[in-house]
Amino acid sequence: MENLIALLIAAPLLGAAVLLVGGRRLDAVGHWIGTVLAAVSFVLGLVLFADLLGKDAEDRTLTQHLFSWIPVEGFHADVAFQLDQLSMTFVLLITGVGSLIHLYSVGYMEHDERRRRFFGYLNLFLAAMLLLVLADNYLLLYVGWEGVGLASYLLIGFWQHKPSAATAAKKAFLVNRVGDMGLSIAIMLMFTTFGTFAFGPLLGTHEQAGLAGDATEGQLTAIGLMLLLAACGKSAQVPLQSWLGDAMEGPTPVSALIHAATMVTAGVYLIVRSGAIFDAAPDAQLVVTIVGAVTLLFGAIVGCAKDDIKKALAGSTMSQIGYMVLAAGLGPIGYAFAIMHLVTHGFFKAGLFLGAGSVMHGMNDEVDMRKYGGLRKYMPITFITFGLGYLAIIGFPGLSGFFSKDKIIEAAFAKGGTEGWILGGCALLGAAITAYYMTRVMLMTFFGEERWRNQPTRSPEAPSAEPAAEHHGEAASDHVATATGEPHPHESPKVMTIPMIVLAIGSVFAGGFFSIGERFVHWLEPVTGYEHGHPPVSALTVTLSTVAVMVIGVGIAYAQYGRRPVPVVVPRGSLLTRAARRDLLQDDFNHVVLVRGGEHLTRSLVYVDHTLVDGVVNGTAASVGGLSGRMRKLQNGFARSYAVSMFGGAAVLIAATLLMRAV
C-alpha cells in the first residue's frame, strides 16, 4: 500500500502537466481531465484510509522512499512520504473537497475561454498541497509550501485583465514570502541544532522521543517562532493577514479551495505537526495562542462591516482559522480539536463560498449584498445549502460547527489561570460576533425586500459595459435584464448544486460523527497526543454559554437587518465600522510602517553605502593616488639628485648600524 502514496500526488500533477502543456486541442475536455484526476486522487486516499483502519492505532504510519535528493557529506535530504493519521485526514479533506470544487467549476467556468488552464492550475494546487502534507521532512514540506504559494498566485490572479486581480495576486505572493522566510530560517535552525530536518528523528514517535527534547528552550523557542511566522503567512493570521480579503478577486471556486479546506489550513498543519517543538517551548506556544485569539477577533470584526459577500466570508475564514491556531497553541489539550474544527470548517466554509458563487451566478456577478434581498424563493437549493452552512458556522446545536468550536472554547478555558479566562473569553466573544455577521449575511442575501429590483446592474452582454467581475460562463439567457435593468435571479445548474448539497450534508453531520465516543480524538491521538483539559467551570456551563452568546449575536443582527429595511446606500457608520470596512486599517499600517519605513531604511542604507563604505574605498584610493603623485616628483631624471639620494641612504644605514652596535 505504501506505493500508492506517491500516486496521490502524481494524479493531479499529471493533470496539471497535461492541461498546461497540451494546448488548445484539450479545451473541449480539459475540465473533465482535471476533475477526473482529482477524483482519482480522492479514491486512492479512500483506499489508503481503509488500509490504515485495518491496522492497530500505533501502526498506522506508512512511509515511501522514492530517492535521495541531496546525498552529500554531512547533509542528506530524501524525497520520501509519510502517511499517518494526521496527513491522512488532510489527504481526504484536500482531495474530497477539492474534487467537489472541480465539479462545481465545470459549470461555473463554462464559457471562460481559459477554462482548461484554470483546471490545470487547480490540479497544480492540489498536487502541491498534497506534497506539503505527505512530506516526511521539513525540506520537502518546504517544496510543497512554495508550490502552494505559486499555484495560489496563479489562481488569485487568473483574471489578470483586471488590475485589481493582478494586484491581489502580487500582494498575496509578497506577504506569503515574508512567512516563507520564517519557514526557511526554521529549517536552517533545525539542521544546525539537530543535524536533521526529518520528522521521525526530530519529532519522535509514540515509542521514542525525538531530538527536539534535547535542545535548549531558547533554541526551540526560536524555531517555534519562525514556524509560527510561516503559519501566519499561509493561514492569514495577524500580522500577515492583509492578503486574504484582496484574494477574493480570484474566481469563487478558488476562494472555496484556498480559503476553506486547503491553503489557509497549511499553517495549522505546520503547527500541529511540529507539536513536539512547541510543547518544549512554552513561550512560543503562548505566542501561538495570542496570535490565534487576536486573529479570531480581528477577522470577526472585519466580517461585520463588509457588504461584499465574498469579503465577509473571507473575514470569517480569518476568524475561524484563528480558532484553530488558538487550539493548536494549547498543546495536547487542543491539537485534535484544532484539526477537527479544520475539517468541519472545510465542509461548511467551502459550501458557503460555493453558495456565494451560486448567488453571484444568478445576480449578474453582483457581490454587493445591499443589492440582494429575498433570493430564497428564486434559489431554493442555494438557500437551503447556504443556510445549513450558516447554522454550522455559528455553532447551532447539533451541527458540525457546534461540536468542534465548543470543544475549542472548552479547551481554552482549561488552559487554567488568568490566561485560560482571557483565551476562553476571547473565544466566546468571537462566537457571538460570528453569529452576528453570518446572520447579517444571511438576512441581507435571502430575506427582506428584493432590493435588486429597479437597481441597474452591470450586464456582461451590454456592449458598453465593463467586463463582468467574474466571467464564469452563465448562459447568455442568464444575463438578460429587464427593461428597468433588473437582474434575473435563478438557481444554478446541477453540476454546481450537487457539490453544494454534499458539502451541506458534511456541514450537518460531520461534527456529530467525529464526536461520538471521541472517535476523532482517538484517531489522531497516536500522532498529536491528547490530554483531558479541566476547565474551571463544567463543560455543560461552557456549552450553554456558547449557545447563549450565539443567540445574542443572532438577535442583535435580526434587530438591525431583519426587522427594518436594509438601505441600498451604505450608511456612514461608527468609527469602528468605518475602520472595519478598511480592514481595521491594516493596509494603512503596512503602508506607513513597512512601505514607508522600508523606503526610509533603503534611503538610509544607500546614504551609508555612499558616504561610509564608498567613502572609505574612494578615500583610500585617493590617498594612494596622491602619495604616488608626490613620490613621482622624486624621479626627476638628474644624476646629481640620484647621487645625493644614494649618499643620504648610505649615511642613514651607517648611522643606524653604529647606533645598534653601541646599544
QUINOR-V277079 format. One record per backbone hydrogen bond with DSSP energy under -0.5 kcal/mol. CO is the residue of the C=O (numbers start at 1). NH is the residue of the N-H. E is the energy in kcal/mol with one decimal. If there is no record, write none. Layout:
# QUINOR-V277079
co:CO nh:NH e:E
co:CO nh:NH e:E
This chain:
# QUINOR-V277079
co:1 nh:4 e:-1.9
co:2 nh:5 e:-1.5
co:4 nh:8 e:-1.1
co:5 nh:8 e:-0.9
co:5 nh:9 e:-0.8
co:6 nh:9 e:-0.6
co:6 nh:10 e:-2.5
co:7 nh:11 e:-2.2
co:8 nh:12 e:-0.7
co:9 nh:13 e:-1.8
co:10 nh:14 e:-2.8
co:11 nh:15 e:-2.0
co:12 nh:16 e:-2.4
co:13 nh:17 e:-2.3
co:14 nh:18 e:-2.8
co:15 nh:19 e:-2.6
co:16 nh:20 e:-2.3
co:17 nh:21 e:-1.6
co:18 nh:22 e:-2.4
co:23 nh:26 e:-1.9
co:24 nh:27 e:-1.9
co:26 nh:29 e:-0.8
co:26 nh:30 e:-2.5
co:29 nh:32 e:-0.6
co:29 nh:33 e:-2.0
co:30 nh:34 e:-2.3
co:31 nh:35 e:-1.9
co:32 nh:36 e:-2.8
co:33 nh:37 e:-2.2
co:34 nh:38 e:-1.7
co:35 nh:39 e:-2.2
co:36 nh:40 e:-2.4
co:37 nh:41 e:-1.8
co:38 nh:42 e:-1.6
co:39 nh:43 e:-2.5
co:40 nh:44 e:-2.5
co:41 nh:45 e:-2.0
co:42 nh:46 e:-2.1
co:43 nh:47 e:-2.2
co:44 nh:48 e:-2.4
co:45 nh:49 e:-2.4
co:46 nh:50 e:-2.5
co:47 nh:51 e:-1.8
co:48 nh:52 e:-2.3
co:49 nh:53 e:-2.2
co:50 nh:54 e:-1.0
co:52 nh:55 e:-1.8
co:56 nh:59 e:-1.6
co:57 nh:60 e:-0.9
co:59 nh:61 e:-1.2
co:62 nh:83 e:-3.4
co:64 nh:66 e:-0.6
co:64 nh:81 e:-2.8
co:67 nh:69 e:-0.6
co:67 nh:79 e:-2.9
co:70 nh:72 e:-1.0
co:70 nh:77 e:-1.1
co:72 nh:75 e:-1.9
co:75 nh:72 e:-2.6
co:77 nh:69 e:-1.9
co:77 nh:70 e:-2.1
co:78 nh:80 e:-0.9
co:79 nh:66 e:-2.6
co:79 nh:67 e:-1.1
co:80 nh:136 e:-1.7
co:81 nh:64 e:-2.1
co:82 nh:84 e:-0.6
co:83 nh:62 e:-3.0
co:84 nh:88 e:-2.7
co:85 nh:89 e:-1.7
co:86 nh:90 e:-1.6
co:87 nh:91 e:-2.5
co:88 nh:92 e:-2.3
co:89 nh:93 e:-1.9
co:90 nh:94 e:-3.2
co:91 nh:95 e:-2.6
co:92 nh:96 e:-2.2
co:93 nh:97 e:-2.0
co:93 nh:98 e:-0.6
co:94 nh:98 e:-1.6
co:95 nh:99 e:-2.1
co:96 nh:100 e:-1.8
co:97 nh:101 e:-2.3
co:98 nh:102 e:-2.2
co:99 nh:103 e:-2.3
co:100 nh:104 e:-2.5
co:101 nh:105 e:-2.2
co:102 nh:106 e:-1.1
co:103 nh:106 e:-0.7
co:103 nh:107 e:-0.8
co:104 nh:107 e:-0.7
co:104 nh:108 e:-2.2
co:105 nh:109 e:-2.7
co:107 nh:110 e:-1.3
co:109 nh:112 e:-1.6
co:112 nh:115 e:-1.4
co:114 nh:118 e:-2.0
co:115 nh:119 e:-2.3
co:116 nh:120 e:-1.8
co:117 nh:121 e:-2.4
co:118 nh:122 e:-2.2
co:119 nh:123 e:-2.4
co:120 nh:124 e:-2.2
co:121 nh:125 e:-2.4
co:122 nh:126 e:-2.3
co:123 nh:127 e:-2.4
co:124 nh:128 e:-2.4
co:125 nh:129 e:-2.5
co:126 nh:130 e:-2.5
co:127 nh:131 e:-2.1
co:128 nh:132 e:-2.0
co:129 nh:133 e:-1.8
co:130 nh:134 e:-1.5
co:131 nh:135 e:-1.4
co:134 nh:82 e:-3.1
co:136 nh:199 e:-2.3
co:137 nh:141 e:-2.0
co:138 nh:142 e:-1.9
co:139 nh:143 e:-1.1
co:140 nh:144 e:-1.8
co:141 nh:145 e:-2.6
co:142 nh:146 e:-2.4
co:143 nh:147 e:-2.1
co:144 nh:148 e:-2.4
co:145 nh:149 e:-1.6
co:146 nh:150 e:-2.4
co:147 nh:151 e:-2.6
co:148 nh:152 e:-2.6
co:149 nh:153 e:-1.8
co:150 nh:154 e:-2.1
co:151 nh:155 e:-2.2
co:152 nh:156 e:-3.0
co:153 nh:157 e:-1.7
co:155 nh:158 e:-1.5
co:155 nh:251 e:-0.5
co:158 nh:160 e:-1.4
co:159 nh:162 e:-2.1
co:161 nh:163 e:-0.6
co:162 nh:165 e:-0.6
co:162 nh:166 e:-2.1
co:163 nh:167 e:-2.5
co:164 nh:168 e:-2.2
co:165 nh:169 e:-2.3
co:166 nh:170 e:-2.0
co:167 nh:171 e:-2.4
co:168 nh:172 e:-2.5
co:169 nh:173 e:-2.2
co:170 nh:174 e:-2.7
co:171 nh:175 e:-2.6
co:172 nh:176 e:-2.0
co:173 nh:177 e:-1.4
co:174 nh:178 e:-1.2
co:175 nh:179 e:-1.3
co:176 nh:180 e:-2.6
co:177 nh:181 e:-1.7
co:178 nh:182 e:-1.0
co:179 nh:182 e:-0.6
co:179 nh:183 e:-1.5
co:180 nh:184 e:-2.5
co:181 nh:185 e:-2.4
co:182 nh:186 e:-2.3
co:183 nh:187 e:-2.3
co:184 nh:188 e:-2.0
co:185 nh:189 e:-2.6
co:186 nh:190 e:-2.4
co:187 nh:191 e:-2.2
co:188 nh:192 e:-2.5
co:189 nh:193 e:-2.0
co:190 nh:194 e:-3.3
co:190 nh:195 e:-0.7
co:190 nh:196 e:-0.6
co:191 nh:195 e:-1.7
co:197 nh:138 e:-2.8
co:198 nh:202 e:-1.7
co:199 nh:203 e:-3.3
co:199 nh:204 e:-0.8
co:200 nh:204 e:-1.9
co:201 nh:211 e:-2.5
co:202 nh:212 e:-2.1
co:203 nh:210 e:-0.6
co:208 nh:205 e:-2.9
co:210 nh:213 e:-1.2
co:211 nh:214 e:-2.2
co:212 nh:215 e:-0.9
co:216 nh:220 e:-2.2
co:217 nh:221 e:-2.4
co:218 nh:222 e:-2.1
co:219 nh:223 e:-2.2
co:220 nh:224 e:-2.9
co:221 nh:225 e:-2.6
co:222 nh:226 e:-1.8
co:223 nh:227 e:-2.3
co:224 nh:228 e:-2.3
co:225 nh:229 e:-2.1
co:226 nh:230 e:-1.9
co:227 nh:231 e:-2.3
co:228 nh:232 e:-2.6
co:229 nh:233 e:-1.5
co:230 nh:234 e:-1.9
co:231 nh:235 e:-2.7
co:232 nh:237 e:-1.9
co:233 nh:236 e:-0.7
co:237 nh:240 e:-2.6
co:241 nh:244 e:-1.3
co:242 nh:246 e:-0.6
co:243 nh:247 e:-1.5
co:245 nh:248 e:-1.5
co:246 nh:249 e:-1.8
co:247 nh:250 e:-1.7
co:251 nh:254 e:-1.1
co:251 nh:255 e:-1.5
co:252 nh:256 e:-2.2
co:253 nh:257 e:-2.3
co:254 nh:258 e:-3.3
co:255 nh:259 e:-2.0
co:256 nh:260 e:-0.5
co:256 nh:261 e:-0.8
co:257 nh:261 e:-0.5
co:257 nh:262 e:-1.1
co:258 nh:264 e:-2.1
co:262 nh:265 e:-1.7
co:262 nh:266 e:-0.6
co:263 nh:266 e:-1.8
co:265 nh:269 e:-2.2
co:266 nh:270 e:-2.4
co:267 nh:271 e:-2.1
co:268 nh:272 e:-2.6
co:269 nh:273 e:-3.0
co:270 nh:274 e:-1.7
co:272 nh:275 e:-1.6
co:274 nh:277 e:-1.2
co:274 nh:278 e:-1.7
co:275 nh:279 e:-2.9
co:276 nh:280 e:-0.9
co:278 nh:281 e:-1.3
co:281 nh:285 e:-2.1
co:282 nh:286 e:-2.3
co:283 nh:287 e:-1.9
co:284 nh:288 e:-1.9
co:285 nh:289 e:-1.9
co:286 nh:290 e:-2.1
co:287 nh:291 e:-2.6
co:288 nh:292 e:-2.4
co:289 nh:293 e:-2.6
co:290 nh:294 e:-2.7
co:291 nh:295 e:-2.4
co:292 nh:296 e:-2.4
co:293 nh:297 e:-1.4
co:294 nh:298 e:-2.6
co:295 nh:299 e:-3.1
co:296 nh:300 e:-1.2
co:297 nh:301 e:-2.5
co:298 nh:302 e:-2.2
co:299 nh:303 e:-2.3
co:300 nh:304 e:-1.1
co:301 nh:305 e:-0.6
co:302 nh:305 e:-1.2
co:303 nh:306 e:-0.6
co:307 nh:309 e:-0.6
co:307 nh:369 e:-3.2
co:308 nh:312 e:-2.3
co:309 nh:313 e:-1.6
co:310 nh:314 e:-1.8
co:311 nh:315 e:-2.1
co:312 nh:316 e:-1.6
co:313 nh:317 e:-2.3
co:314 nh:318 e:-2.3
co:315 nh:319 e:-2.0
co:316 nh:320 e:-2.8
co:317 nh:321 e:-2.7
co:318 nh:322 e:-1.5
co:319 nh:323 e:-1.5
co:320 nh:324 e:-1.7
co:321 nh:325 e:-2.7
co:322 nh:326 e:-2.6
co:323 nh:327 e:-2.4
co:324 nh:328 e:-2.6
co:325 nh:329 e:-1.9
co:327 nh:330 e:-1.2
co:328 nh:331 e:-1.1
co:330 nh:333 e:-0.8
co:331 nh:334 e:-2.0
co:331 nh:335 e:-1.8
co:332 nh:531 e:-1.1
co:334 nh:338 e:-2.4
co:335 nh:339 e:-1.8
co:336 nh:340 e:-2.3
co:337 nh:341 e:-2.5
co:338 nh:342 e:-1.7
co:339 nh:343 e:-2.2
co:340 nh:344 e:-2.4
co:341 nh:345 e:-2.7
co:342 nh:346 e:-1.6
co:343 nh:347 e:-1.3
co:344 nh:348 e:-2.3
co:345 nh:349 e:-2.7
co:345 nh:350 e:-0.6
co:346 nh:350 e:-1.0
co:347 nh:351 e:-2.1
co:348 nh:352 e:-1.9
co:349 nh:353 e:-2.5
co:350 nh:354 e:-2.5
co:351 nh:355 e:-2.2
co:352 nh:356 e:-2.4
co:353 nh:357 e:-2.4
co:354 nh:358 e:-2.0
co:355 nh:359 e:-2.3
co:356 nh:360 e:-2.5
co:357 nh:361 e:-2.3
co:358 nh:362 e:-1.5
co:359 nh:363 e:-0.7
co:360 nh:363 e:-0.8
co:360 nh:365 e:-2.6
co:363 nh:366 e:-1.6
co:367 nh:309 e:-2.4
co:367 nh:369 e:-0.7
co:368 nh:371 e:-2.0
co:369 nh:372 e:-1.8
co:372 nh:451 e:-1.4
co:374 nh:377 e:-0.6
co:375 nh:378 e:-0.9
co:375 nh:379 e:-2.0
co:379 nh:383 e:-2.6
co:380 nh:384 e:-2.4
co:381 nh:385 e:-2.6
co:382 nh:386 e:-2.6
co:383 nh:387 e:-2.4
co:384 nh:388 e:-2.2
co:385 nh:389 e:-1.9
co:386 nh:390 e:-2.4
co:387 nh:391 e:-2.5
co:388 nh:392 e:-2.0
co:389 nh:393 e:-2.3
co:390 nh:394 e:-1.8
co:391 nh:396 e:-2.7
co:392 nh:395 e:-0.9
co:396 nh:399 e:-2.1
co:399 nh:402 e:-0.8
co:399 nh:403 e:-1.2
co:400 nh:404 e:-1.8
co:401 nh:405 e:-2.3
co:402 nh:406 e:-1.7
co:403 nh:407 e:-1.3
co:404 nh:408 e:-1.4
co:405 nh:409 e:-2.4
co:406 nh:410 e:-2.3
co:407 nh:411 e:-2.5
co:408 nh:412 e:-2.3
co:409 nh:413 e:-2.0
co:410 nh:414 e:-1.7
co:412 nh:415 e:-1.1
co:413 nh:416 e:-1.5
co:416 nh:420 e:-1.8
co:417 nh:421 e:-1.7
co:418 nh:422 e:-2.4
co:419 nh:423 e:-2.7
co:420 nh:424 e:-2.7
co:421 nh:425 e:-2.3
co:422 nh:426 e:-2.4
co:423 nh:427 e:-2.3
co:424 nh:428 e:-2.3
co:425 nh:429 e:-2.6
co:426 nh:430 e:-2.5
co:427 nh:431 e:-1.7
co:428 nh:432 e:-1.8
co:429 nh:433 e:-2.3
co:430 nh:434 e:-2.5
co:431 nh:435 e:-2.0
co:432 nh:436 e:-1.7
co:433 nh:437 e:-2.8
co:434 nh:438 e:-2.2
co:435 nh:439 e:-1.5
co:436 nh:440 e:-2.2
co:437 nh:441 e:-2.0
co:438 nh:442 e:-2.3
co:439 nh:443 e:-2.9
co:440 nh:444 e:-2.5
co:441 nh:445 e:-1.6
co:442 nh:446 e:-2.4
co:442 nh:447 e:-0.5
co:443 nh:447 e:-1.4
co:445 nh:373 e:-1.2
co:445 nh:375 e:-1.1
co:446 nh:376 e:-1.2
co:447 nh:374 e:-1.0
co:449 nh:451 e:-1.7
co:450 nh:453 e:-1.6
co:452 nh:455 e:-1.3
co:454 nh:456 e:-0.6
co:459 nh:462 e:-1.8
co:462 nh:465 e:-1.3
co:470 nh:472 e:-1.6
co:472 nh:110 e:-0.9
co:475 nh:478 e:-1.4
co:475 nh:479 e:-0.6
co:476 nh:479 e:-1.3
co:477 nh:480 e:-1.2
co:482 nh:485 e:-1.9
co:485 nh:457 e:-1.2
co:486 nh:482 e:-1.3
co:493 nh:496 e:-1.6
co:493 nh:497 e:-2.0
co:494 nh:498 e:-2.7
co:496 nh:500 e:-1.0
co:497 nh:501 e:-2.3
co:498 nh:502 e:-2.3
co:499 nh:503 e:-2.3
co:500 nh:504 e:-1.9
co:501 nh:505 e:-2.0
co:502 nh:506 e:-1.8
co:503 nh:507 e:-2.2
co:504 nh:508 e:-1.4
co:505 nh:509 e:-2.5
co:506 nh:510 e:-1.9
co:507 nh:400 e:-2.2
co:509 nh:513 e:-2.3
co:510 nh:514 e:-2.5
co:511 nh:515 e:-1.6
co:512 nh:516 e:-1.3
co:514 nh:520 e:-2.1
co:515 nh:518 e:-2.4
co:516 nh:519 e:-1.3
co:518 nh:522 e:-2.4
co:519 nh:523 e:-1.9
co:520 nh:524 e:-1.9
co:521 nh:525 e:-1.7
co:522 nh:526 e:-0.5
co:524 nh:527 e:-1.9
co:524 nh:528 e:-2.7
co:524 nh:529 e:-0.5
co:525 nh:529 e:-2.1
co:538 nh:542 e:-1.9
co:539 nh:543 e:-2.5
co:540 nh:544 e:-2.7
co:541 nh:545 e:-2.4
co:542 nh:546 e:-2.4
co:543 nh:547 e:-2.4
co:544 nh:548 e:-2.4
co:545 nh:549 e:-2.6
co:546 nh:550 e:-1.7
co:547 nh:551 e:-2.4
co:548 nh:552 e:-2.3
co:549 nh:553 e:-2.4
co:550 nh:554 e:-2.3
co:551 nh:555 e:-2.6
co:552 nh:556 e:-2.4
co:553 nh:557 e:-2.0
co:554 nh:558 e:-2.5
co:555 nh:559 e:-2.2
co:556 nh:560 e:-1.6
co:557 nh:561 e:-2.9
co:558 nh:562 e:-2.1
co:558 nh:563 e:-1.5
co:565 nh:567 e:-0.6
co:574 nh:578 e:-2.5
co:575 nh:579 e:-2.1
co:576 nh:580 e:-2.7
co:577 nh:581 e:-2.2
co:578 nh:582 e:-0.9
co:579 nh:584 e:-2.3
co:579 nh:585 e:-0.9
co:580 nh:583 e:-1.9
co:582 nh:585 e:-0.8
co:582 nh:586 e:-0.5
co:583 nh:586 e:-1.5
co:585 nh:589 e:-2.6
co:586 nh:590 e:-2.5
co:587 nh:591 e:-2.4
co:588 nh:592 e:-2.6
co:589 nh:593 e:-3.1
co:589 nh:594 e:-0.5
co:590 nh:594 e:-1.7
co:590 nh:595 e:-2.3
co:591 nh:596 e:-3.3
co:592 nh:597 e:-0.6
co:594 nh:598 e:-2.5
co:595 nh:599 e:-2.4
co:596 nh:600 e:-2.7
co:597 nh:601 e:-2.5
co:598 nh:602 e:-2.6
co:599 nh:603 e:-2.7
co:600 nh:604 e:-2.5
co:601 nh:605 e:-2.6
co:602 nh:606 e:-2.6
co:603 nh:607 e:-2.4
co:604 nh:608 e:-2.6
co:605 nh:609 e:-2.6
co:606 nh:610 e:-2.6
co:607 nh:611 e:-3.1
co:608 nh:612 e:-2.3
co:608 nh:613 e:-1.7
co:609 nh:614 e:-3.4
co:612 nh:616 e:-2.5
co:613 nh:617 e:-2.1
co:614 nh:618 e:-3.4
co:615 nh:619 e:-2.6
co:616 nh:620 e:-2.4
co:617 nh:621 e:-2.2
co:618 nh:622 e:-2.5
co:619 nh:623 e:-2.5
co:620 nh:624 e:-2.5
co:621 nh:625 e:-2.4
co:622 nh:626 e:-2.6
co:623 nh:627 e:-2.7
co:624 nh:628 e:-2.4
co:625 nh:629 e:-2.1
co:626 nh:630 e:-2.0
co:627 nh:631 e:-2.5
co:628 nh:632 e:-1.9
co:629 nh:633 e:-0.7
co:630 nh:633 e:-0.8
co:631 nh:634 e:-1.2
co:632 nh:635 e:-1.3
co:634 nh:636 e:-1.5
co:638 nh:642 e:-1.6
co:639 nh:643 e:-2.6
co:640 nh:644 e:-2.2
co:641 nh:645 e:-2.1
co:642 nh:646 e:-2.5
co:643 nh:647 e:-2.6
co:644 nh:648 e:-2.8
co:645 nh:649 e:-2.4
co:646 nh:650 e:-2.7
co:647 nh:651 e:-2.5
co:648 nh:652 e:-2.2
co:649 nh:653 e:-2.2
co:650 nh:654 e:-2.5
co:651 nh:655 e:-2.4
co:652 nh:656 e:-2.4
co:653 nh:657 e:-2.4
co:654 nh:658 e:-2.4
co:655 nh:659 e:-2.2
co:656 nh:660 e:-2.1
co:657 nh:661 e:-2.1
co:658 nh:662 e:-2.1
co:659 nh:663 e:-1.8
